[in-house]
Amino acid sequence: MSVRPRENKEGRTVFDVRVQYSGIRVSRTVPTTLTDAKRVESKILQELIKGRYEILKNRDNPKFRRYAEEYKKSVTWHKSYHNRTLLSINHLVKFFGNKRLSEITVQDLIDYRSMRLQTVKHATINREHTCLLTMLNVAVNNDQYLIYKNPLKGIKKFKEPPTENRMLSVDEYQKLLESAPEYFRRILFFACQTGMRLNEILDLKFGQIKAWFKGVEIELIETKSGNREYVPLGNEVIDLLQIIAKERNIVLDNIADDNRGDYVFTGRRGQRIKSVRKPMARTFREAGIEQRPFHTFRHFWTTMMFQAGVDPLKIKKMGRWRDFETMMKYCFTTRPEEHVAANQLSEYLSRKTAKILDVWQYSGKIENKSDM
């Protein structure tokens, strides 16, 4: 039995009540107080003991194929629904389709991974493993289905090889800006100055630009997390937006209703940009730099923020990451920077009044360092 508080989508505190007795598990969400939640927990337990939940033994135990169709309808809001979630589910259905939810075992997952290893890499299998794990967790937490425990919980995923190089130096950034065509240069500059993702930039409309008494920010409604988020803008980015708005005869401080749905970044002919694959490949080629994915610019933004001395808590908030561990994957250091950091401790200690003894005396050597 457990009562756990959490925040719902509206930011209010609710309590998840979970009670299990004789193989029957009941979950409820109480939107009031902790005291009420504990009362609900006690009441459910009493009803379980009295046998009033016998009907739950007749829960639905559908085949994975039918459950997958129902699950698809509940996750259409995912930003990666079409290019990742849907693809993973379709592959899982081909293997697990005729099995019922309660029949899926660890051995089934092992067999599935062995089969997929013949055609795809570890990273793809791990994404599909995560998808299956999530689907079963949803079924476990739903009183409708006859599955009380996720059999795959705790199974480790494959170790993935290091990702492709996503480090970008300041010199390379300057070369890219000089080599990029005008319309892509603006996108590149905007990405490196805000850390926004590609789809967020290409989908950006003038109506999302919000000016308030202390600055300008962008309101993101459709995000990777599904939450409404805000991105603060620096002065140079605001200047760029002012230039774009002036070219389109739009007053940025008071955007007309007719222009609120206009896309900020457009192509050479004023059309909406759906892909930057070709201009980005050309830019990297003409700059003489090994091509990297667009997400490299988000890594560059994170690294530059750290080097600029910005508080990590602010970087996490501005980058819209859920935890610091994820954020740190976006920050890189170079070998020369690491050597400079290694000498900082010695420089710091050498400035202290009570200096440490010469390291040569600690090692038992009495020769002068000049003789070495």
Backbone hydrogen bonds, N-H to C=O, Kabsch-Sander energy under -0.5 kcal/mol:
donor,donor_aa,acceptor,acceptor_aa,energy
2,S,18,R,-2.1
4,R,16,D,-2.2
6,R,14,V,-2.3
8,N,12,R,-2.6
11,G,8,N,-2.0
14,V,6,R,-3.0
15,F,30,V,-2.4
16,D,4,R,-3.1
17,V,15,F,-0.6
17,V,28,R,-3.6
18,R,2,S,-2.4
18,R,16,D,-0.5
19,V,26,V,-2.7
21,Y,24,I,-2.7
24,I,21,Y,-1.8
25,R,23,G,-0.5
26,V,19,V,-3.2
28,R,17,V,-2.7
30,V,15,F,-3.2
37,A,33,T,-1.9
38,K,34,L,-2.2
39,R,35,T,-1.8
40,V,36,D,-2.3
41,E,37,A,-2.3
42,S,38,K,-2.3
43,K,39,R,-2.3
44,I,40,V,-2.5
45,L,41,E,-2.0
46,Q,42,S,-2.1
47,E,43,K,-2.1
48,L,44,I,-2.1
49,I,45,L,-2.4
50,K,46,Q,-1.9
51,G,48,L,-1.0
52,R,47,E,-2.6
53,Y,47,E,-0.5
54,E,51,G,-1.1
56,L,53,Y,-1.8
57,K,54,E,-1.8
58,N,55,I,-1.6
59,R,56,L,-1.5
60,D,144,Q,-2.1
64,F,96,F,-0.5
64,F,99,K,-3.5
65,R,97,G,-2.1
66,R,63,K,-0.5
67,Y,63,K,-2.2
68,A,64,F,-2.5
69,E,65,R,-1.3
70,E,66,R,-1.5
71,Y,67,Y,-2.5
72,K,68,A,-2.3
73,K,69,E,-1.0
74,S,70,E,-0.6
74,S,71,Y,-1.1
75,V,71,Y,-0.6
75,V,72,K,-1.1
78,H,75,V,-1.7
81,Y,78,H,-1.6
84,R,80,S,-1.6
85,T,80,S,-2.3
86,L,81,Y,-3.2
88,S,84,R,-2.5
89,I,85,T,-2.4
90,N,86,L,-2.1
91,H,87,L,-1.7
92,L,88,S,-2.2
93,V,89,I,-2.5
94,K,90,N,-1.4
95,F,91,H,-0.8
95,F,92,L,-0.6
96,F,92,L,-3.3
97,G,93,V,-1.8
99,K,96,F,-1.9
101,L,62,P,-1.8
103,E,100,R,-1.9
104,I,100,R,-0.7
104,I,101,L,-1.0
109,L,105,T,-1.4
110,I,106,V,-2.2
111,D,107,Q,-2.5
112,Y,108,D,-2.3
113,R,109,L,-2.6
114,S,110,I,-2.2
115,M,111,D,-2.0
116,R,112,Y,-2.4
117,L,113,R,-1.9
118,Q,115,M,-1.0
119,T,116,R,-1.9
120,V,116,R,-2.5
125,I,121,K,-1.8
126,N,122,H,-2.5
127,R,123,A,-1.8
128,E,124,T,-2.0
129,H,125,I,-2.6
130,T,126,N,-2.3
131,C,127,R,-2.0
132,L,128,E,-2.4
133,L,129,H,-2.4
134,T,130,T,-2.4
135,M,131,C,-2.3
136,L,132,L,-2.2
137,N,133,L,-2.0
138,V,134,T,-2.3
139,A,135,M,-1.7
140,V,136,L,-2.4
141,N,137,N,-2.0
142,N,139,A,-1.1
143,D,141,N,-0.6
145,Y,142,N,-1.5
146,L,60,D,-2.4
147,I,145,Y,-1.7
153,K,150,N,-1.3
155,I,152,L,-1.8
160,E,158,F,-0.5
173,Y,169,S,-2.1
174,Q,170,V,-2.2
175,K,171,D,-2.2
176,L,172,E,-2.3
177,L,173,Y,-2.0
178,E,174,Q,-2.0
179,S,175,K,-1.7
180,A,176,L,-1.6
185,R,181,P,-2.9
186,R,182,E,-1.7
187,I,183,Y,-1.0
188,L,184,F,-2.8
189,F,185,R,-2.7
190,F,186,R,-2.4
191,A,187,I,-2.5
192,C,188,L,-2.2
193,Q,189,F,-1.3
194,T,190,F,-1.4
195,G,191,A,-2.5
201,I,197,R,-1.8
202,L,198,L,-2.7
203,D,199,N,-1.7
204,L,201,I,-1.1
206,F,262,D,-2.1
207,G,260,R,-2.2
208,Q,205,K,-1.9
209,I,206,F,-1.5
210,K,208,Q,-0.6
210,K,217,E,-3.3
211,A,209,I,-0.5
212,W,215,G,-2.9
215,G,212,W,-1.3
217,E,210,K,-2.7
218,I,231,V,-2.4
219,E,208,Q,-2.7
220,L,218,I,-0.6
220,L,229,E,-3.4
221,I,219,E,-0.6
223,T,221,I,-1.0
229,E,220,L,-2.6
231,V,218,I,-2.3
233,L,216,V,-2.2
238,I,234,G,-2.2
239,D,235,N,-2.3
240,L,236,E,-1.9
241,L,237,V,-2.3
242,Q,238,I,-2.2
243,I,239,D,-2.1
244,I,240,L,-2.4
245,A,241,L,-2.6
246,K,242,Q,-2.4
247,E,243,I,-2.1
248,R,244,I,-1.1
249,N,246,K,-1.3
250,I,245,A,-3.2
252,L,250,I,-0.8
254,N,251,V,-0.9
255,I,252,L,-0.5
259,N,256,A,-1.2
260,R,256,A,-0.8
260,R,257,D,-0.6
262,D,259,N,-1.6
264,V,204,L,-2.5
266,T,264,V,-0.6
267,G,271,Q,-3.0
270,G,267,G,-1.6
273,I,265,F,-0.7
274,K,272,R,-0.5
280,M,276,V,-2.1
281,A,277,R,-2.0
282,R,278,K,-2.3
283,T,279,P,-2.1
284,F,280,M,-2.4
285,R,281,A,-2.1
286,E,282,R,-2.6
287,A,283,T,-1.7
288,G,284,F,-0.6
288,G,285,R,-0.9
289,I,284,F,-2.4
296,T,293,P,-2.0
297,F,294,F,-1.9
298,R,295,H,-0.8
299,H,295,H,-1.5
300,F,296,T,-2.5
301,W,297,F,-2.0
302,T,298,R,-1.9
303,T,299,H,-2.5
304,M,300,F,-2.6
305,M,301,W,-2.0
306,F,302,T,-1.9
307,Q,303,T,-2.4
308,A,304,M,-1.7
309,G,306,F,-1.7
310,V,305,M,-2.1
314,K,311,D,-0.8
315,I,311,D,-2.0
316,K,312,P,-2.6
317,K,313,L,-1.8
318,M,314,K,-3.0
319,G,315,I,-2.8
320,R,316,K,-0.8
321,W,316,K,-1.8
327,M,323,D,-1.4
328,M,324,F,-2.5
329,K,325,E,-0.6
329,K,326,T,-0.9
330,Y,327,M,-1.9
331,C,328,M,-1.1
338,E,334,T,-2.0
339,H,335,R,-2.1
340,V,336,P,-2.1
341,A,337,E,-2.1
342,A,338,E,-1.8
343,N,339,H,-1.2
344,Q,340,V,-0.7
344,Q,341,A,-0.7
345,L,341,A,-0.6
347,E,343,N,-2.2
348,Y,344,Q,-2.2
349,L,345,L,-2.7
350,S,346,S,-2.2
351,R,347,E,-0.7
351,R,348,Y,-0.8
352,K,349,L,-1.4
355,K,353,T,-1.2
361,Q,358,D,-1.4
362,Y,358,D,-1.1
363,S,359,V,-1.3
364,G,361,Q,-0.9
365,K,360,W,-1.6
371,D,368,N,-1.3
372,M,368,N,-0.5
372,M,369,K,-0.8
